[in-house]
Amino acid sequence: MLSLLAYDADRLIDRLIQRGITPVIPPKRNRTTRRKTDFSLYRERNLVERFFNKLKQFRAIATRYDKLKSTFLAAVQFASIIILLN
């Protein structure tokens, strides 16, 4: 298991590539060896992250009050509809 690493660490990037995951986090500006980044993928990732942050604003979702999987899924869907309508 990887210990806590920075997002731009070579070990983390290599591990992601080995697992078939495309790293979309841009490298730091002061990095000596530059890595290509697909900024259109990065924008989409940012949208997904912001959506999950909005979803976590609903207390019942963040703390998972519901015991049943189906009830929790319904709450997530309901909160998602509210977010998308606003």
BALOBA-1460 file (C-alpha; in Angstrom, 3 decimals):
// residues 86
<rec num="1" residu="m" x="0.000" y="0.000" z="0.000"/>
<rec num="2" residu="l" x="1.252" y="3.446" z="-0.834"/>
<rec num="3" residu="s" x="1.993" y="5.733" z="2.028"/>
<rec num="4" residu="l" x="0.850" y="9.323" z="1.919"/>
<rec num="5" residu="l" x="2.302" y="10.822" z="-1.219"/>
<rec num="6" residu="a" x="1.850" y="14.004" z="-3.136"/>
<rec num="7" residu="y" x="-0.399" y="13.747" z="-6.182"/>
<rec num="8" residu="d" x="2.561" y="14.460" z="-8.448"/>
<rec num="9" residu="a" x="4.892" y="11.819" z="-6.971"/>
<rec num="10" residu="d" x="6.506" y="9.471" z="-9.476"/>
<rec num="11" residu="r" x="5.619" y="6.396" z="-7.402"/>
<rec num="12" residu="l" x="1.945" y="7.301" z="-7.412"/>
<rec num="13" residu="i" x="1.858" y="8.125" z="-11.123"/>
<rec num="14" residu="d" x="3.682" y="4.873" z="-11.996"/>
<rec num="15" residu="r" x="1.271" y="2.858" z="-9.846"/>
<rec num="16" residu="l" x="-1.734" y="4.457" z="-11.540"/>
<rec num="17" residu="i" x="-0.342" y="3.688" z="-14.992"/>
<rec num="18" residu="q" x="0.362" y="0.062" z="-13.996"/>
<rec num="19" residu="r" x="-3.286" y="-0.297" z="-12.973"/>
<rec num="20" residu="g" x="-4.469" y="1.169" z="-16.276"/>
<rec num="21" residu="i" x="-5.600" y="4.469" z="-14.762"/>
<rec num="22" residu="t" x="-4.906" y="7.683" z="-16.647"/>
<rec num="23" residu="p" x="-3.488" y="10.294" z="-14.251"/>
<rec num="24" residu="v" x="-5.230" y="13.592" z="-14.965"/>
<rec num="25" residu="i" x="-3.691" y="15.735" z="-12.239"/>
<rec num="26" residu="p" x="-1.337" y="18.286" z="-13.825"/>
<rec num="27" residu="p" x="2.292" y="18.262" z="-12.661"/>
<rec num="28" residu="k" x="3.603" y="20.989" z="-10.403"/>
<rec num="29" residu="r" x="5.160" y="23.968" z="-12.164"/>
<rec num="30" residu="n" x="8.587" y="23.446" z="-10.602"/>
<rec num="31" residu="r" x="8.869" y="19.794" z="-11.698"/>
<rec num="32" residu="t" x="12.065" y="19.061" z="-13.632"/>
<rec num="33" residu="t" x="10.601" y="16.399" z="-15.941"/>
<rec num="34" residu="r" x="7.290" y="17.596" z="-17.337"/>
<rec num="35" residu="r" x="4.444" y="15.149" z="-17.861"/>
<rec num="36" residu="k" x="1.748" y="15.644" z="-20.488"/>
<rec num="37" residu="t" x="-1.704" y="16.342" z="-19.127"/>
<rec num="38" residu="d" x="-5.060" y="16.083" z="-20.855"/>
<rec num="39" residu="f" x="-6.742" y="19.252" z="-19.579"/>
<rec num="40" residu="s" x="-10.136" y="18.338" z="-21.046"/>
<rec num="41" residu="l" x="-10.122" y="15.203" z="-18.846"/>
<rec num="42" residu="y" x="-8.953" y="17.327" z="-15.919"/>
<rec num="43" residu="r" x="-11.929" y="19.693" z="-16.392"/>
<rec num="44" residu="e" x="-14.331" y="16.741" z="-16.372"/>
<rec num="45" residu="r" x="-12.694" y="15.364" z="-13.227"/>
<rec num="46" residu="n" x="-13.097" y="18.759" z="-11.613"/>
<rec num="47" residu="l" x="-16.826" y="18.761" z="-12.440"/>
<rec num="48" residu="v" x="-17.261" y="15.355" z="-10.827"/>
<rec num="49" residu="e" x="-15.363" y="16.412" z="-7.697"/>
<rec num="50" residu="r" x="-17.431" y="19.589" z="-7.347"/>
<rec num="51" residu="f" x="-20.643" y="17.580" z="-7.745"/>
<rec num="52" residu="f" x="-19.613" y="15.191" z="-4.960"/>
<rec num="53" residu="n" x="-18.765" y="18.161" z="-2.738"/>
<rec num="54" residu="k" x="-22.245" y="19.572" z="-3.323"/>
<rec num="55" residu="l" x="-23.744" y="16.163" z="-2.616"/>
<rec num="56" residu="k" x="-21.896" y="15.991" z="0.710"/>
<rec num="57" residu="q" x="-23.631" y="19.210" z="1.790"/>
<rec num="58" residu="f" x="-26.712" y="17.095" z="2.415"/>
<rec num="59" residu="r" x="-26.255" y="15.891" z="5.974"/>
<rec num="60" residu="a" x="-28.155" y="12.643" z="5.514"/>
<rec num="61" residu="i" x="-25.857" y="11.725" z="2.636"/>
<rec num="62" residu="a" x="-22.604" y="12.737" z="4.330"/>
<rec num="63" residu="t" x="-23.344" y="10.796" z="7.518"/>
<rec num="64" residu="r" x="-25.315" y="7.986" z="5.827"/>
<rec num="65" residu="y" x="-28.340" y="7.965" z="8.096"/>
<rec num="66" residu="d" x="-30.111" y="5.332" z="6.013"/>
<rec num="67" residu="k" x="-29.430" y="1.726" z="6.943"/>
<rec num="68" residu="l" x="-30.640" y="0.096" z="3.741"/>
<rec num="69" residu="k" x="-28.687" y="0.339" z="0.520"/>
<rec num="70" residu="s" x="-31.829" y="1.045" z="-1.504"/>
<rec num="71" residu="t" x="-32.949" y="3.851" z="0.813"/>
<rec num="72" residu="f" x="-29.497" y="5.470" z="0.707"/>
<rec num="73" residu="l" x="-29.463" y="5.246" z="-3.094"/>
<rec num="74" residu="a" x="-32.879" y="6.913" z="-3.217"/>
<rec num="75" residu="a" x="-31.597" y="9.724" z="-0.976"/>
<rec num="76" residu="v" x="-28.547" y="10.213" z="-3.215"/>
<rec num="77" residu="q" x="-30.761" y="10.309" z="-6.303"/>
<rec num="78" residu="f" x="-33.133" y="12.793" z="-4.669"/>
<rec num="79" residu="a" x="-30.252" y="15.062" z="-3.598"/>
<rec num="80" residu="s" x="-28.741" y="14.801" z="-7.090"/>
<rec num="81" residu="i" x="-32.017" y="15.943" z="-8.644"/>
<rec num="82" residu="i" x="-32.167" y="18.908" z="-6.277"/>
<rec num="83" residu="i" x="-28.566" y="19.858" z="-7.162"/>
<rec num="84" residu="l" x="-29.193" y="19.569" z="-10.890"/>
<rec num="85" residu="l" x="-32.392" y="21.632" z="-10.711"/>
<rec num="86" residu="n" x="-30.643" y="24.502" z="-8.930"/>
